[in-house]
Amino acid sequence: MGSTPVGSPTRRPAVDVDALAEAVLANRRAGLAKAITLVESTRDDHREQAQQLLLRLLPEAGGAMRVGITGVPGVGKSTFIDALGMYLLGKGHRVAVLAVDPSSTRTGGSILGDKTRMARLSVQRDAYIRPSPTAGTLGGVAKATRETMVLLEAAGFDVILVETVGVGQSEVTVANMVDCFTFLTLARTGDQLQGIKKGVLELADLVAVNKADGPFERDARVAARELAGALRLVHPHDAVWKPPVITMSGLEGAGLDTFWDTVLEHRRVLTEAGLFEENRRRQLVDWTWTMVHDQLLRRLETNPRVRALRGDVERAVRDGSLTAALAAQQILDAFDAAP
């Protein structure tokens, strides 16, 4: 009775959005993992169901402290995040760790090894570590990460640490989704400081010189003074918040209290100035237009008229018979043409 005819398409079962929302609110791990998988999916039916789920959970989100963490290669981000997470658990917080990794779109996930890199934190009941999604583009990774933050906040996680893996645009992306963006560096001085990108210092709300232990402790203090001088050059004199530079050791756990106290002080200063919620609202508006851009690009790339034209236009650009601007106009004209 009721067998599916041979050759007919298999109907995928619809996601029970209400049940999934209840599972997230009850912080049931299996339900939370399923919800995150749903918002990471690029299937059209999943995208629609994910938005219904997020709409249900949005009123329960927004209470977490969102902290972005980036750093120079070899700075020991994983050791630091593991130590910071354990410190925060000891303070009664519930901690989630996410990653934004553009390379995961090519390699199949950045921190598949996160649970071994953060060995102590990964086994804690009140901690949750999620590798970077493999979403095809940095925009896709960012979308999935932002929406995962909503789910985690609705599930009761009150500190969300977002790690950048890789360099460049991922740092800007993460800075635009967190409350406090922190930059970890090593005890570098003089010419070595020239290797630190000015753009990262402009984004940073807090700079921490890590591995300030043993023989490197003195160098770390010198580096902190030099970095403080560099920060004064890239931040306005009348800024409400002037990013401090601290020294710490993720390995020894030294300076974690100062780091977190500074994060909280940053929130207090911005809140008193009326900027904390304003920044969050601005991020939402910026994110709206980013989504418009990404969805328009997706529609453009999948448009049948554009796909039919694409090969010829690219060949014409390569052989010099068409300028890039004229080629772009031809593609847009094809996209705008009535079906």
N, C-alpha and C positions, 0 to 999 in steps of 0.2 A: 504494500500500500504506500502511495505517495513517493515512490522512488523517483530520483532525478533522471530524466531521459538522457541517454548517452549523447554526448556532444553538446549538451546545453551548458551555458555558463554557470559555474558554481556561485551561489549567492553568499557573499561574505556577511557574517552576522554583524548587525549594527551594535555599536558601543552603547551600553546603558550609561548615559551621561550622569543621571541622578545618582546611580549606585556608585559610580566612580568618584563623584564629588563627595559623597558621604565617606568613602574609603579614605580619601585624602584628608578630609577634616578630622577623621578619627586617627590619622597618622598610621594607617596600616601600610606597612612597607610594600607589600605586593601591589596594593592599589596605587600607591604613589609611583612606583616604578612603571606600572601600566599607563598611568596618566602622563608621565614624562615621555614615554615612548610615543604616545598619541600626539603630543605637541611637537615632537621631533619629526613625525611622519610628513612626507611630502604628498601623500595621496590626497586627492581632492575631497573625498568623503571624510577622511580623517581630519583634514584642515577645518572643515565645517564643524565637525563634532568637537574638535579642540577649542574652537572659539566659543561654542556653547558652554563647555566646561569652564573655561576661563571667566566667562561672564558670571557664572554661578559663584565662582570662588573669589573674584576680585574684591568684594566687600570684606572678606576675611584676610586679605593680604595688605601689605604696606607697613607692617609693624616692625620689620627686621632692620637691623643695621647692615647696610650693603657696603662691603669694602673690596675695592679692586687692588690686586697685588701684581706688580710687574717687577722685572729686575734684569740686571746684566747676566750674561751667560756665566754659569759656575757660582752664582751668588748663594745657592742653597735654598731656593724657594720652597722646595718640598719639605726639607727639614724644618724650615721656619714655619710653614703652614701647619705641619704636624704638631710642632711645639705650641704654636699659638692656639690651635684648636683644643689641645689638651688643657691649656691654661684657661680658656674660656669655659670649657666643660666644668672645670673645677670651680668656676664662678657661678655655676648654675645655668649657663646658656645652652641652647641647642644649636649646633653648628652644621652648616652645609657648605661643601666645597664644590665649585663648578669651574670649568675651564673654557676659555675661548681660544681655539687653536686653528688658524687658517690651514695649516698643513694637514689637519685631520681630514680635510676634504679630499686629499690625495692618498694618505697613508692608512686610512681606516681607523682613525681615532688617536688622539694625542696621548691621553694619559690612561691608556689601557692598563698601564702599570702603576696607576696612582695608588691602588690599594696596597701595593708593596712599597711604594715610595713613602707613603704615609702610614707606616705599619701600626703605630699605636692608635691613631685616630680612626682608622678604617674599621676597627673591631668594636668601637664604642657604640652603645645603644642610642645615644643622643647625638650621633654624628651621621652625616650622609655625604658620600663622595660620588660624584657623577663625572665620568669622562666626557670630553668634548664630543658633541654629536658630529656625525659625518654628513653634513647637510648640503654638500655640493659647492657652496660659496661661503665667504666670510659673512655675508648678509644672512644666509640661511643658518649659520652657526649662531650668530647674534640673536636672531629671532627665537630660535629654540632656547637659548640661554635666558633671555628676558622672560619668556613664558614659563620656563622651569622655575624661575625665581618666584613667580606668582604662586605656583603650586606648593613650593617649599614653605613660603610664608603662611599660606593657608593651612599647611600641615603643622604649623607651630614652631618652625625653626626661626630663631630670632637674631641669628648672625649668619650672613651669607658672604662667604669669601669667594671672589671671582678671580681666578688666576689667568693671566695672559701667558700663552705659550707661543713663542715666536716673537717677531718684531713688527714694527711699522703700524699699519692701520689697525691691528687688533688692540693696540694700546688706546687709541682714540675711541674705538668702539666700546671698550670696557669702561673707560673714564666717563662715557655718556650713559652708563646704566647703573652706576654706583654712587653712594653718598660721599665716600672718601677714597681717593685714589692714591695708593702708596707705591713708592719706588724703592726697591732694595738695591744697594750697590755694595761694592767691596772697598777695602781700605786702599783706595787709589789716590795718588796725589799728583800735583803738577801736571805734566804732559798727559798722564794717563786719564785725567779728568776730561781732556778734550774729546775722548772717545764717547763720552756720554752725550746723547742727542739733546739739543736744546729743547726740542719739542716735548720730550718726556718730562723735563724739569718744569716746563710751562703747565703740564697737565697735573703734576704731583701736588697733593695736599699735605703730604708727609714724606720725608726722605729718611731712610734708615740705612746706616752703614752696618752691614752684617759681618759676622765672623770676627767681631771685635773681641778676640780672646787670645790668650797665650802671647806669642811674640808679635801678633798683629794689633794688639790693643792700642799701643801708642800711635801707630800709623792710622788706625781708625779715627782717633781723636783729631789728628791733623787733617785727614780727609774730610771729616765732618765740618771743620772750620772753613776749609776751602769751598766745600759745597754750599755752605751757608752764604758765603760771599757771592757765589755764582747765582744762587736763588734770588738774592736781592736785585740782581741785574735783570732778571726775566719776569719778576712780579711787580706790579704797580706799588708805589710807595703808600698809596691811600687804600690798599686792599684791606677788606675787613679781616681776612685771615692771611697771615704770613707763614708759609710752610716752614716748619722747624726741621732741623736735622738732628737725629738721635743716633747713638751707637748701641749695638746689641749683639747678642750671640744666640742664634737659633739652636746651635748645638748644646750650649750650656743652659739655655733658657734665661739668660741674663738680659734684662731690658724689656721683657715681654709686658710687664706691668706698665712701664713708661710708654711703650708703643700703644697699648690699648687705652690708657688714660688720655693720650694725645688724640686718638681717634674720637673719643667721647667729648673731649674739649672742643674739637673741631665742630662736632655736631651742636654743642651748646652755643658756641659763638655764632654759627650760621643761623640757628633757630632764633636767638635773641635779635639778630639783625633782620629777621623775616626772610632769610634767603634759603633756608633748608627746604621748606615745602615749595618755594618758588622754583628752586633747582629741579625738584622732582617733577613739577608740572611742565617745566620747559623740556625736560627729558622726554616726557610723554608726547609733547607736540612734535619735537624733533623726530621721535621714533615713528610717529604717524606718517610724516613725510618720507622717512626712510622706507617705510612699508609701501607707500605709493610708488616710490622709485623702483623698488625691487619687483613689485607686482607688474608694473608697466613693462619692465625689462623682460620678465618671464613671459608675458603675453606677446611681446614683440618677437622673442626668440621662437615661440611656438606658432606664430601666425603663418598659415599656409602660403600666403602671397609673399611674405618675407622669405620664407624657406625656399620657395621656388626661385627667387631672385638672388639669393645670397651668394651662391657660387660664382655667378657671372660678375656680380659687383666686386667681389673680392679679387677675382682674376684681373679685372680692369684696373683696380687700384695697384695691384702688384706690377702690372706691365706699364704703368704710368699713363694710361689713356683716360684715367678718371682721377680727379683729386679726392682726397678723403672727405672734404666737405660736401662735394657733389654726390659722392657715394652715400653718405649719411642721409642726404636729402632724398635720394631715390628710395632708400630703405623706408624712411618715414612716410613718403608718399604712398608706398605700397601698403604700409600698415594702416594709413588713414583712409585708403580707398574703400568705397562701399563694398560689402560682400556680394 
